[in-house]
Amino acid sequence: MNTLAKMASKKRLRIAGLMSGTSADGIDAAIVDIENRKVRLLAFDTFSYPDRLRERIFQLFQVETARIGDISQMNFVLGEAFAEAVIQLCRKNRIALKSIDVIGSHGQTIYHDPQGNQRGSGGKMDQGAVPSTLQIGEPCVIAQRTGKPVVGDFRVRDIAVGGQGAPLVPYADYLLFGRTKLCRAIQNIGGIANVTYLPPHCRPNQIIAFDTGPGNMVIDRFACLVSSGRKNYDSEGKMASAGTVNTALLKDMLQHPFFQRQPPKTTGREEFGWQYCQELCRRAQRRKITAEDLMTTVTSLTAISIAQAYQQFLPRMPKEMIVCGGGSRNTTLVKMLRENLPKVKILIMDDLGINSDAKEAISFAILAYATIKGRANNIPTATGAKQSVILGKIIPA
């Protein structure tokens, strides 16, 4: 029996999950023990990117100017960084690296175009609109440095069967929070915000999940702009708490066509990134909006777009919303959610005994567990895929 077959036959697997989100703040790393539906978190930490490395990642987000050589090099640089995150997490928590069975790595998304809006250059092989996605952080480098098998590149298989390649976490949400008598919404607020709707005693084909719009991405960008680069994010929502919402600008922002698009749907920097924020900044300057009011307004955009998504696209309002991701630490944003969804009990994931910051890293450990076990782990009702498939590429140790 080969190594992967032996691993698949084990009842319990120890898995390191790795994730770097659209905000590109750093690498979230979690080590978990998983046995069927039982998930136990052993260790978690975030390894921030050095400023220069983060700058280089952001340069790759600029589609018109990103260089192929830089993309290739950064694929290997981030592979080293992801591997080092696992090694350091083990060392800090006195967990033997050899006890890890497998690593699940999402990598760093630098381009995601599931609709195929970016057309080819017109050559003979150009087929017009071709969906695509690209995550870097080379899994082969991670496997070589750690001596552990790696499951990576989760998005592409879903896109290959007609899906959006996102959101990927609904499978983990179902495993962690499904099959209860409550109607729940798991609301992740990372760079982009996404919801997983779990009806009571739900089955996988009853799950609804989609991106609701910007999460922290626009808030973070404006925190940087109004502080002249001194801040990368609005800690605890303190900047947003000092102003008032500019209703005219907020109304303009809510006209973005993404908010009216029917699920399944996904979004990212291509729609709510640097160019979007620059245009918002120009509109704010024309209206002479203060820095405080601007921060309050862009924070309100995240809260109201989430609330409106629930009202427009969910079959019924959930009894509970469980908030996770970096946005769960923004007390002003959470307060706005409660104001806009007064009939929904809003909890932070920590209230349920799961580290909110660790949730996405845990999710990729769960996805890797399913891949090793040979279980389909996309949710077609969430991504729009034509069929259930096993996500990820397995790199042997």
C-alpha positions as CSV (number, residue, x, y, z in Angstrom):
1,M,0.0,0.0,0.0
2,N,1.5,3.4,-1.0
3,T,1.8,6.3,1.4
4,L,-1.3,8.2,0.2
5,A,-3.4,5.1,0.4
6,K,-2.2,4.4,3.9
7,M,-3.0,8.0,4.8
8,A,-6.5,7.8,3.4
9,S,-7.2,4.7,5.4
10,K,-6.4,6.4,8.7
11,K,-9.4,7.3,10.9
12,R,-7.8,10.6,12.2
13,L,-5.6,12.9,10.2
14,R,-3.5,15.7,11.5
15,I,-3.6,18.5,8.9
16,A,-2.0,21.9,8.6
17,G,-4.3,24.4,6.8
18,L,-2.8,27.5,5.1
19,M,-4.6,30.5,3.7
20,S,-3.7,34.0,2.5
21,G,-6.7,36.1,1.6
22,T,-7.5,39.0,-0.7
23,S,-6.2,41.5,1.8
24,A,-2.8,39.8,1.6
25,D,-1.9,40.6,5.2
26,G,-0.1,37.4,5.8
27,I,-0.4,33.6,6.1
28,D,-3.0,32.1,8.4
29,A,-1.8,28.7,9.5
30,A,-3.8,26.2,11.6
31,I,-3.0,22.7,12.7
32,V,-6.1,20.5,13.3
33,D,-6.9,16.9,14.1
34,I,-9.9,15.7,12.0
35,E,-11.9,12.5,12.3
36,N,-15.1,12.5,10.3
37,R,-17.1,15.5,11.5
38,K,-14.9,16.1,14.6
39,V,-12.4,18.9,14.2
40,R,-10.0,19.9,17.0
41,L,-7.8,23.0,16.7
42,L,-4.3,22.4,18.1
43,A,-2.6,25.6,17.0
44,F,-3.1,28.8,15.0
45,D,-1.1,31.8,14.1
46,T,-0.9,34.5,11.5
47,F,2.5,35.2,9.9
48,S,2.5,38.7,8.6
49,Y,4.2,39.4,5.3
50,P,7.2,41.9,5.5
51,D,6.2,45.2,3.9
52,R,8.3,44.7,0.8
53,L,6.9,41.2,0.2
54,R,3.3,42.5,0.6
55,E,4.1,45.3,-1.9
56,R,5.3,42.8,-4.4
57,I,2.1,40.8,-4.0
58,F,0.0,43.9,-4.6
59,Q,2.0,44.6,-7.8
60,L,0.8,41.3,-9.1
61,F,-2.9,42.4,-8.7
62,Q,-2.4,45.0,-11.4
63,V,-3.4,43.0,-14.5
64,E,-2.1,45.5,-17.0
65,T,1.4,45.8,-15.5
66,A,2.1,42.5,-13.8
67,R,5.1,40.8,-15.3
68,I,5.2,37.1,-16.1
69,G,8.7,36.8,-14.6
70,D,7.6,38.4,-11.3
71,I,4.5,36.1,-11.1
72,S,6.8,33.0,-11.6
73,Q,9.3,34.2,-9.1
74,M,6.7,35.1,-6.5
75,N,5.1,31.7,-6.9
76,F,8.3,30.2,-5.5
77,V,8.9,32.9,-2.9
78,L,5.5,32.4,-1.4
79,G,5.9,28.6,-1.6
80,E,8.9,29.1,0.7
81,A,6.9,31.5,3.0
82,F,4.0,29.0,3.3
83,A,6.3,26.2,4.1
84,E,8.1,28.3,6.8
85,A,4.7,29.1,8.3
86,V,4.0,25.4,8.9
87,I,7.5,24.9,10.4
88,Q,7.3,27.9,12.6
89,L,3.8,27.0,13.8
90,C,5.0,23.6,14.8
91,R,8.0,24.9,16.5
92,K,6.1,27.6,18.5
93,N,3.6,25.1,19.8
94,R,5.9,22.2,20.3
95,I,4.2,20.1,17.8
96,A,6.4,17.6,15.9
97,L,6.5,18.4,12.2
98,K,6.7,14.7,11.6
99,S,3.2,14.3,13.3
100,I,1.6,16.3,10.4
101,D,0.0,13.9,7.9
102,V,-0.8,16.4,5.1
103,I,-0.9,20.1,4.4
104,G,-3.8,21.9,2.7
105,S,-2.8,25.2,1.1
106,H,-5.1,27.6,-0.6
107,G,-2.2,29.8,-1.7
108,Q,-2.5,33.4,-2.6
109,T,-5.1,34.4,-5.3
110,I,-3.7,36.9,-7.7
111,Y,-6.3,36.6,-10.4
112,H,-9.8,35.3,-10.4
113,D,-12.1,35.6,-13.5
114,P,-14.8,32.9,-13.4
115,Q,-16.9,34.6,-16.0
116,G,-14.1,34.8,-18.5
117,N,-14.4,38.6,-18.8
118,Q,-10.7,39.0,-19.7
119,R,-10.6,38.0,-23.3
120,G,-7.6,36.6,-25.2
121,S,-5.3,38.5,-27.6
122,G,-7.1,37.3,-30.7
123,G,-4.7,34.5,-31.8
124,K,-5.9,31.2,-33.4
125,M,-6.3,29.5,-30.0
126,D,-8.4,32.3,-28.6
127,Q,-11.8,31.0,-27.8
128,G,-13.2,34.3,-26.5
129,A,-14.5,34.2,-22.9
130,V,-12.5,31.6,-21.0
131,P,-12.9,31.4,-17.2
132,S,-9.7,31.2,-15.3
133,T,-8.1,31.6,-11.8
134,L,-4.6,31.7,-10.5
135,Q,-3.3,31.0,-7.0
136,I,0.5,31.2,-6.3
137,G,2.5,29.7,-3.4
138,E,4.0,26.7,-5.1
139,P,2.8,23.4,-3.4
140,C,5.8,21.5,-4.6
141,V,8.1,23.9,-2.7
142,I,5.9,23.4,0.4
143,A,6.1,19.6,0.1
144,Q,9.9,19.7,-0.5
145,R,10.6,22.0,2.5
146,T,8.3,20.2,5.0
147,G,8.6,16.7,3.7
148,K,4.8,16.4,3.8
149,P,2.3,15.8,1.1
150,V,0.4,18.9,0.1
151,V,-3.1,19.4,-1.3
152,G,-3.3,22.7,-3.2
153,D,-4.9,24.6,-6.1
154,F,-8.5,23.9,-4.9
155,R,-10.3,26.4,-7.2
156,V,-9.5,25.1,-10.6
157,R,-11.4,21.8,-10.6
158,D,-14.6,23.5,-9.8
159,I,-14.1,26.0,-12.6
160,A,-13.3,23.0,-14.9
161,V,-16.9,21.7,-14.3
162,G,-18.5,25.1,-14.9
163,G,-18.4,26.5,-11.4
164,Q,-17.1,29.9,-10.1
165,G,-14.3,28.3,-8.1
166,A,-15.7,30.1,-5.1
167,P,-16.8,30.2,-2.4
168,L,-14.9,27.1,-1.3
169,V,-15.6,27.2,2.5
170,P,-19.3,26.0,2.4
171,Y,-18.2,22.4,2.6
172,A,-16.4,23.2,5.8
173,D,-19.3,25.3,7.1
174,Y,-21.6,22.4,6.5
175,L,-19.3,20.0,8.4
176,L,-18.8,22.4,11.3
177,F,-22.2,24.0,11.6
178,G,-24.8,22.1,9.6
179,R,-27.4,19.5,10.7
180,T,-28.9,21.5,13.5
181,K,-32.5,22.5,14.0
182,L,-31.5,26.1,13.5
183,C,-31.5,28.1,10.3
184,R,-28.0,29.6,10.2
185,A,-25.9,31.9,8.1
186,I,-22.1,31.7,8.4
187,Q,-20.9,35.1,7.4
188,N,-17.2,35.4,6.7
189,I,-15.8,38.9,6.4
190,G,-12.3,38.8,4.9
191,G,-11.2,41.0,2.1
192,I,-14.4,39.9,0.4
193,A,-17.5,38.9,2.4
194,N,-19.3,35.7,1.7
195,V,-22.2,33.9,3.3
196,T,-23.1,30.2,3.7
197,Y,-26.8,29.6,4.3
198,L,-27.6,26.4,6.2
199,P,-31.3,25.6,6.5
200,P,-32.4,23.3,9.5
201,H,-31.1,19.7,9.2
202,C,-29.7,20.6,5.8
203,R,-28.2,18.4,3.2
204,P,-25.4,19.5,0.9
205,N,-27.8,20.2,-2.0
206,Q,-29.7,22.6,0.1
207,I,-26.8,24.9,0.9
208,I,-26.7,28.3,-0.6
209,A,-23.5,30.3,-0.6
210,F,-22.1,33.3,-2.5
211,D,-20.0,36.4,-2.1
212,T,-22.1,39.3,-0.7
213,G,-19.5,42.0,-1.9
214,P,-16.6,43.8,-0.3
215,G,-15.7,42.8,3.3
216,N,-12.6,44.5,4.6
217,M,-11.0,45.2,1.2
218,V,-12.5,48.7,0.7
219,I,-12.3,49.6,4.4
220,D,-8.6,48.7,4.5
221,R,-7.8,50.7,1.4
222,F,-9.4,53.8,2.8
223,A,-7.8,53.4,6.2
224,C,-4.5,53.5,4.4
225,L,-5.6,56.5,2.2
226,V,-7.0,58.7,5.0
227,S,-4.1,57.9,7.3
228,S,-1.5,58.7,4.6
229,G,-0.2,55.1,4.8
230,R,0.2,55.0,8.5
231,K,-2.5,52.3,8.9
232,N,-3.3,49.2,6.9
233,Y,-6.7,48.6,8.5
234,D,-9.3,50.2,10.9
235,S,-8.5,48.6,14.2
236,E,-11.7,47.6,16.0
237,G,-13.6,50.1,13.7
238,K,-12.4,53.1,15.7
239,M,-12.0,55.3,12.7
240,A,-15.5,54.4,11.4
241,S,-17.0,55.0,14.8
242,A,-16.0,58.7,14.7
243,G,-18.0,59.8,11.6
244,T,-21.5,59.6,10.1
245,V,-22.7,57.9,6.9
246,N,-22.8,60.0,3.7
247,T,-26.1,58.7,2.3
248,A,-25.5,60.1,-1.2
249,L,-22.2,58.4,-1.6
250,L,-23.5,55.2,0.0
251,K,-26.4,55.1,-2.5
252,D,-24.0,55.5,-5.4
253,M,-21.8,52.6,-4.1
254,L,-24.8,50.3,-3.7
255,Q,-25.6,50.8,-7.5
256,H,-22.7,48.6,-8.3
257,P,-24.0,45.9,-10.6
258,F,-22.5,43.1,-8.5
259,F,-25.1,43.7,-5.8
260,Q,-28.0,42.9,-8.1
261,R,-26.4,39.9,-9.8
262,Q,-28.1,36.6,-8.9
263,P,-26.2,33.9,-7.1
264,P,-24.1,31.8,-7.5
265,K,-21.7,34.7,-7.8
266,T,-18.2,35.6,-6.6
267,T,-16.1,38.7,-6.7
268,G,-12.7,40.1,-5.8
269,R,-10.1,42.8,-6.5
270,E,-11.1,42.8,-10.2
271,E,-14.4,44.6,-9.1
272,F,-13.6,46.1,-5.7
273,G,-9.9,46.6,-5.7
274,W,-7.6,49.6,-6.2
275,Q,-9.3,51.1,-9.2
276,Y,-12.7,51.0,-7.6
277,C,-11.3,52.7,-4.5
278,Q,-9.6,55.4,-6.5
279,E,-12.9,56.2,-8.2
280,L,-14.7,56.3,-4.8
281,C,-11.9,58.6,-3.5
282,R,-12.5,61.1,-6.4
283,R,-16.3,61.1,-5.7
284,A,-15.7,61.7,-2.0
285,Q,-13.3,64.6,-2.8
286,R,-15.9,66.2,-5.1
287,R,-18.5,66.0,-2.3
288,K,-15.9,67.3,0.3
289,I,-16.5,64.3,2.5
290,T,-14.4,64.2,5.7
291,A,-12.0,61.3,6.4
292,E,-14.1,60.2,9.4
293,D,-17.4,60.2,7.4
294,L,-15.7,58.4,4.5
295,M,-14.5,55.6,6.8
296,T,-18.0,55.3,8.3
297,T,-19.6,55.2,4.8
298,V,-17.4,52.5,3.4
299,T,-17.9,50.4,6.6
300,S,-21.6,50.9,6.2
301,L,-21.3,49.6,2.6
302,T,-20.1,46.2,3.8
303,A,-22.8,46.0,6.5
304,I,-25.7,47.1,4.2
305,S,-24.6,45.0,1.2
306,I,-24.6,41.9,3.5
307,A,-28.1,42.8,4.9
308,Q,-29.5,43.4,1.4
309,A,-28.0,40.1,0.1
310,Y,-29.9,38.3,2.9
311,Q,-33.1,40.1,2.0
312,Q,-32.8,39.6,-1.7
313,F,-31.2,36.1,-2.1
314,L,-31.9,33.9,0.9
315,P,-35.1,31.8,1.0
316,R,-35.8,33.1,4.5
317,M,-34.0,35.2,7.2
318,P,-31.7,33.0,9.4
319,K,-32.2,32.8,13.1
320,E,-28.5,33.1,13.7
321,M,-25.6,34.8,11.9
322,I,-22.2,33.5,12.9
323,V,-19.5,36.1,11.9
324,C,-15.9,35.1,11.3
325,G,-12.9,36.5,9.6
326,G,-11.1,39.8,10.3
327,G,-14.3,41.8,10.0
328,S,-15.6,40.1,13.2
329,R,-13.0,42.2,15.1
330,N,-14.4,45.4,13.7
331,T,-16.9,46.3,16.5
332,T,-18.4,49.2,14.4
333,L,-19.1,46.9,11.5
334,V,-20.7,44.3,13.8
335,K,-22.8,47.0,15.4
336,M,-24.0,48.1,11.9
337,L,-24.9,44.5,11.0
338,R,-27.0,44.3,14.2
339,E,-28.8,47.5,13.3
340,N,-29.5,46.4,9.7
341,L,-30.6,42.8,10.7
342,P,-32.4,43.4,14.0
343,K,-34.3,40.1,13.9
344,V,-31.2,38.0,13.5
345,K,-29.1,36.8,16.4
346,I,-25.6,37.8,15.5
347,L,-22.7,35.9,17.1
348,I,-19.0,36.0,16.7
349,M,-17.6,32.5,15.9
350,D,-15.5,32.7,19.0
351,D,-18.8,32.5,21.0
352,L,-19.1,28.9,19.7
353,G,-15.6,27.9,20.7
354,I,-13.9,28.3,17.3
355,N,-11.2,30.9,16.7
356,S,-12.8,33.3,14.2
357,D,-9.4,34.3,12.8
358,A,-8.5,30.6,12.3
359,K,-11.7,29.7,10.5
360,E,-10.5,29.9,6.9
361,A,-7.2,28.1,7.6
362,I,-9.3,25.4,9.3
363,S,-11.5,25.2,6.3
364,F,-8.6,24.4,4.0
365,A,-7.5,21.7,6.3
366,I,-11.0,20.2,6.1
367,L,-11.0,20.5,2.3
368,A,-7.6,18.7,2.2
369,Y,-9.0,16.0,4.5
370,A,-11.9,15.4,2.1
371,T,-9.5,15.3,-0.9
372,I,-7.3,12.7,0.8
373,K,-10.3,10.6,1.7
374,G,-11.6,10.8,-1.9
375,R,-14.7,12.8,-1.1
376,A,-16.3,15.4,-3.3
377,N,-15.8,18.7,-1.5
378,N,-17.3,21.4,-3.7
379,I,-20.9,22.5,-3.2
380,P,-22.5,22.9,-6.7
381,T,-25.4,25.0,-5.4
382,A,-22.8,27.5,-4.1
383,T,-20.4,27.6,-7.0
384,G,-22.7,26.8,-9.9
385,A,-20.7,23.8,-10.9
386,K,-22.4,21.2,-13.1
387,Q,-21.4,18.4,-10.7
388,S,-19.7,17.5,-7.4
389,V,-16.0,16.9,-7.7
390,I,-12.9,16.3,-5.6
391,L,-11.0,19.5,-5.4
392,G,-7.3,20.0,-5.2
393,K,-4.0,18.6,-6.6
394,I,-2.1,16.2,-4.4
395,I,1.7,16.7,-4.3
396,P,3.4,13.6,-2.7
397,A,6.0,14.1,0.0
